[in-house]
């Protein structure tokens, strides 16, 4: 027992995510923010009148949810991507 080598912990300054991972995360957040902004839409000029073309527009119903899902997929890619070893 006296002849055992003591292992010292190696202190490697490796982070969980690399710089590229953070850039992908920011891109995913920007895509999702754009999707939420497009889904919010605008204000109706006459609040007493219902305008279904504003509420059920292609931008709000189709494009905005696709952008939000695309942003979530980008976030998953950014988290799962292995950082490059230097």
N, CA, C and O of each residue as an XYZ file, in Angstrom:
344
protein
N       0.804     -1.188      0.000
C       0.000      0.000      0.000
C       0.852      1.259      0.000
O       0.422      2.296     -0.505
N       2.011      1.185      0.538
C       2.852      2.365      0.613
C       3.439      2.721     -0.746
O       3.897      3.844     -0.956
N       3.424      1.760     -1.669
C       4.034      1.971     -2.963
C       3.035      2.482     -4.008
O       3.399      2.622     -5.176
N       1.796      2.762     -3.620
C       0.784      3.232     -4.572
C       1.059      4.677     -4.983
O       1.484      5.506     -4.178
N       0.803      4.950     -6.259
C       0.972      6.315     -6.757
C      -0.311      7.086     -6.517
O      -1.408      6.600     -6.793
N      -0.161      8.258     -6.015
C      -1.324      9.125     -5.820
C      -1.566      9.895     -7.112
O      -0.665     10.521     -7.669
N      -2.794      9.827     -7.562
C      -3.144     10.542     -8.776
C      -3.635     11.934     -8.410
O      -4.541     12.104     -7.595
N      -3.022     12.902     -9.025
C      -3.469     14.272     -8.816
C      -4.485     14.603     -9.897
O      -4.288     14.256    -11.062
N      -5.552     15.261     -9.527
C      -6.546     15.600    -10.549
C      -5.967     16.599    -11.542
O      -5.357     17.600    -11.165
N      -6.170     16.305    -12.795
C      -5.701     17.229    -13.827
C      -6.735     18.320    -13.997
O      -7.930     18.048    -14.108
N      -6.280     19.520    -14.016
C      -7.160     20.680    -14.138
C      -7.172     21.129    -15.590
O      -6.342     21.939    -16.002
N      -8.098     20.613    -16.351
C      -8.234     21.074    -17.726
C      -9.326     22.127    -17.759
O     -10.410     21.925    -17.212
N      -9.049     23.210    -18.378
C      -9.996     24.316    -18.466
C     -10.920     24.136    -19.659
O     -11.027     25.019    -20.510
N     -11.579     23.004    -19.716
C     -12.514     22.787    -20.812
C     -13.907     23.202    -20.362
O     -14.340     22.891    -19.252
N     -14.581     23.892    -21.227
C     -15.940     24.325    -20.916
C     -16.919     23.319    -21.484
O     -16.563     22.498    -22.329
N     -18.128     23.386    -21.023
C     -19.144     22.452    -21.480
C     -19.476     22.679    -22.952
O     -19.649     21.721    -23.706
N     -19.565     23.923    -23.356
C     -19.869     24.270    -24.738
C     -18.743     25.120    -25.303
O     -18.086     25.869    -24.581
N     -18.535     24.989    -26.605
C     -17.539     25.807    -27.276
C     -18.165     27.096    -27.800
O     -19.366     27.327    -27.655
N     -17.334     27.919    -28.404
C     -17.804     29.204    -28.937
C     -18.835     29.000    -30.046
O     -19.810     29.746    -30.135
N     -18.619     27.993    -30.887
C     -19.566     27.734    -31.967
C     -20.920     27.275    -31.426
O     -21.960     27.605    -31.996
N     -20.911     26.518    -30.331
C     -22.165     26.084    -29.722
C     -22.973     27.294    -29.257
O     -24.185     27.357    -29.462
N     -22.303     28.241    -28.638
C     -23.000     29.440    -28.178
C     -23.522     30.276    -29.339
O     -24.583     30.892    -29.236
N     -22.780     30.298    -30.443
C     -23.250     31.033    -31.612
C     -24.508     30.375    -32.183
O     -25.442     31.069    -32.584
N     -24.536     29.038    -32.222
C     -25.730     28.325    -32.684
C     -26.900     28.573    -31.742
O     -28.039     28.711    -32.187
N     -26.624     28.629    -30.436
C     -27.698     28.896    -29.468
C     -28.287     30.290    -29.670
O     -29.504     30.466    -29.617
N     -27.435     31.265    -29.898
C     -27.924     32.626    -30.154
C     -28.740     32.689    -31.446
O     -29.753     33.385    -31.519
N     -28.289     31.963    -32.452
C     -29.041     31.933    -33.718
C     -30.415     31.300    -33.497
O     -31.409     31.787    -34.036
N     -30.484     30.230    -32.717
C     -31.766     29.598    -32.422
C     -32.694     30.522    -31.655
O     -33.893     30.567    -31.929
N     -32.149     31.257    -30.698
C     -32.969     32.223    -29.953
C     -33.486     33.335    -30.852
O     -34.628     33.773    -30.711
N     -32.649     33.790    -31.774
C     -33.082     34.846    -32.695
C     -34.191     34.344    -33.625
O     -35.137     35.077    -33.913
N     -34.076     33.104    -34.092
C     -35.109     32.535    -34.962
C     -36.424     32.407    -34.199
O     -37.486     32.732    -34.730
N     -36.353     31.931    -32.947
C     -37.575     31.792    -32.149
C     -38.188     33.156    -31.838
O     -39.410     33.305    -31.868
N     -37.353     34.151    -31.542
C     -37.867     35.492    -31.262
C     -38.582     36.056    -32.487
O     -39.627     36.693    -32.356
N     -38.030     35.827    -33.664
C     -38.688     36.276    -34.893
C     -40.033     35.582    -35.066
O     -41.013     36.217    -35.455
N     -40.087     34.284    -34.779
C     -41.339     33.549    -34.882
C     -42.393     34.081    -33.932
O     -43.550     34.239    -34.320
N     -42.009     34.363    -32.681
C     -42.965     34.910    -31.717
C     -43.412     36.321    -32.112
O     -44.571     36.687    -31.918
N     -42.490     37.107    -32.666
C     -42.840     38.450    -33.119
C     -43.852     38.396    -34.263
O     -44.812     39.165    -34.290
N     -43.626     37.476    -35.207
C     -44.560     37.342    -36.326
C     -45.910     36.793    -35.871
O     -46.944     37.133    -36.446
N     -45.904     35.950    -34.847
C     -47.163     35.391    -34.361
C     -47.984     36.442    -33.618
O     -49.213     36.371    -33.605
N     -47.324     37.405    -33.006
C     -48.041     38.443    -32.262
C     -48.867     39.311    -33.203
O     -49.992     39.687    -32.875
N     -48.324     39.624    -34.350
C     -49.087     40.382    -35.341
C     -49.272     41.833    -34.960
O     -48.526     42.387    -34.152
N     -50.279     42.433    -35.557
C     -50.536     43.852    -35.349
C     -51.862     44.101    -34.667
O     -52.563     43.171    -34.268
N     -52.189     45.359    -34.542
C     -53.410     45.785    -33.874
C     -54.505     46.048    -34.912
O     -54.242     46.575    -35.993
N     -55.722     45.675    -34.564
C     -56.855     45.935    -35.440
C     -57.218     47.414    -35.347
O     -57.216     47.985    -34.257
N     -57.528     48.034    -36.474
C     -57.840     49.466    -36.475
C     -59.165     49.759    -35.771
O     -59.314     50.818    -35.162
N     -60.129     48.839    -35.845
C     -61.418     49.014    -35.187
C     -61.627     47.847    -34.215
O     -61.912     46.732    -34.650
N     -61.492     48.087    -32.911
C     -61.601     46.980    -31.961
C     -63.000     46.378    -31.870
O     -63.152     45.270    -31.358
N     -64.005     47.064    -32.343
C     -65.370     46.541    -32.287
C     -65.668     45.583    -33.432
O     -66.687     44.891    -33.420
N     -64.795     45.542    -34.404
C     -65.023     44.709    -35.582
C     -63.973     43.601    -35.634
O     -62.780     43.862    -35.483
N     -64.429     42.350    -35.849
C     -63.524     41.202    -35.960
C     -63.074     41.058    -37.404
O     -63.893     40.962    -38.318
N     -61.760     41.045    -37.597
C     -61.207     40.903    -38.931
C     -60.469     39.566    -38.995
O     -59.341     39.445    -38.519
N     -61.114     38.574    -39.583
C     -60.525     37.243    -39.594
C     -59.307     37.121    -40.503
O     -58.503     36.208    -40.317
N     -59.149     37.994    -41.461
C     -57.967     37.926    -42.324
C     -56.695     38.321    -41.573
O     -55.602     37.881    -41.930
N     -56.832     39.149    -40.532
C     -55.670     39.484    -39.705
C     -55.327     38.350    -38.749
O     -54.158     38.012    -38.569
N     -56.350     37.768    -38.141
C     -56.119     36.721    -37.152
C     -55.642     35.431    -37.804
O     -54.716     34.791    -37.305
N     -56.264     35.044    -38.911
C     -55.952     33.785    -39.563
C     -55.074     33.982    -40.790
O     -55.276     33.319    -41.807
N     -54.125     34.863    -40.709
C     -53.230     35.094    -41.849
C     -52.203     33.961    -41.948
O     -51.949     33.249    -40.976
N     -51.630     33.813    -43.115
C     -50.627     32.771    -43.343
C     -49.405     32.975    -42.464
O     -48.786     32.008    -42.020
N     -49.061     34.214    -42.216
C     -47.893     34.496    -41.383
C     -48.094     33.996    -39.963
O     -47.201     33.368    -39.395
N     -49.248     34.265    -39.388
C     -49.508     33.865    -38.002
C     -49.765     32.380    -37.857
O     -49.359     31.783    -36.861
N     -50.428     31.771    -38.821
C     -50.851     30.384    -38.692
C     -49.780     29.403    -39.170
O     -49.668     28.308    -38.618
N     -48.995     29.767    -40.176
C     -48.061     28.811    -40.776
C     -46.596     29.184    -40.571
O     -45.815     28.385    -40.054
N     -46.231     30.383    -40.971
C     -44.816     30.757    -40.986
C     -44.250     30.902    -39.573
O     -43.158     30.405    -39.298
N     -44.968     31.572    -38.678
C     -44.462     31.786    -37.326
C     -44.251     30.481    -36.555
O     -43.196     30.323    -35.942
N     -45.197     29.538    -36.554
C     -44.918     28.274    -35.856
C     -43.774     27.471    -36.466
O     -43.032     26.803    -35.746
N     -43.629     27.533    -37.789
C     -42.504     26.843    -38.424
C     -41.188     27.447    -37.952
O     -40.235     26.717    -37.682
N     -41.124     28.780    -37.851
C     -39.903     29.428    -37.365
C     -39.611     29.057    -35.913
O     -38.450     28.870    -35.548
N     -40.628     28.951    -35.096
C     -40.421     28.590    -33.696
C     -39.883     27.164    -33.586
O     -38.955     26.908    -32.819
N     -40.458     26.244    -34.342
C     -39.968     24.861    -34.320
C     -38.553     24.786    -34.883
O     -37.726     24.034    -34.368
N     -38.265     25.547    -35.925
C     -36.919     25.591    -36.493
C     -35.914     26.129    -35.462
O     -34.790     25.636    -35.371
N     -36.322     27.128    -34.698
C     -35.454     27.647    -33.639
C     -35.201     26.617    -32.552
O     -34.088     26.525    -32.035
N     -36.226     25.834    -32.193
C     -36.044     24.780    -31.197
C     -35.119     23.680    -31.712
O     -34.296     23.160    -30.958
N     -35.246     23.326    -32.981
C     -34.350     22.326    -33.564
C     -32.917     22.848    -33.584
O     -31.977     22.089    -33.346
N     -32.747     24.124    -33.864
C     -31.416     24.735    -33.839
C     -30.833     24.692    -32.429
O     -29.640     24.434    -32.265
N     -31.653     24.940    -31.416
C     -31.192     24.867    -30.024
C     -30.756     23.446    -29.663
O     -29.730     23.258    -29.009
N     -31.529     22.453    -30.083
C     -31.161     21.060    -29.811
C     -29.848     20.722    -30.503
O     -28.987     20.068    -29.914
N     -29.688     21.161    -31.747
C     -28.432     20.945    -32.467
C     -27.269     21.599    -31.740
O     -26.196     21.006    -31.628
N     -27.469     22.818    -31.243
C     -26.395     23.541    -30.563
C     -25.994     22.840    -29.268
O     -24.817     22.826    -28.909
N     -26.956     22.265    -28.573
C     -26.639     21.590    -27.314
C     -25.960     20.246    -27.572
O     -25.030     19.876    -26.855
N     -26.411     19.523    -28.575
C     -25.887     18.181    -28.828
C     -24.568     18.173    -29.605
O     -23.870     17.159    -29.618
N     -24.224     19.268    -30.240
C     -23.015     19.339    -31.062
C     -21.782     19.259    -30.170
O     -21.671     19.979    -29.177
N     -20.881     18.396    -30.527
C     -19.648     18.232    -29.756
C     -18.672     19.344    -30.126
O     -18.402     19.557    -31.308
N     -18.137     20.058    -29.128
C     -17.181     21.135    -29.462
C     -15.887     20.566    -30.034
O     -15.449     19.475    -29.669
N     -15.298     21.324    -30.925
C     -14.057     20.893    -31.556
C     -12.902     20.947    -30.546
O     -12.793     21.879    -29.748
N     -12.066     19.945    -30.605
C     -10.872     19.901    -29.758
C      -9.787     20.732    -30.433
O      -9.582     20.636    -31.643
N      -9.093     21.548    -29.639
C      -8.022     22.363    -30.236
C      -6.671     21.899    -29.803
O      -5.662     22.472    -30.211
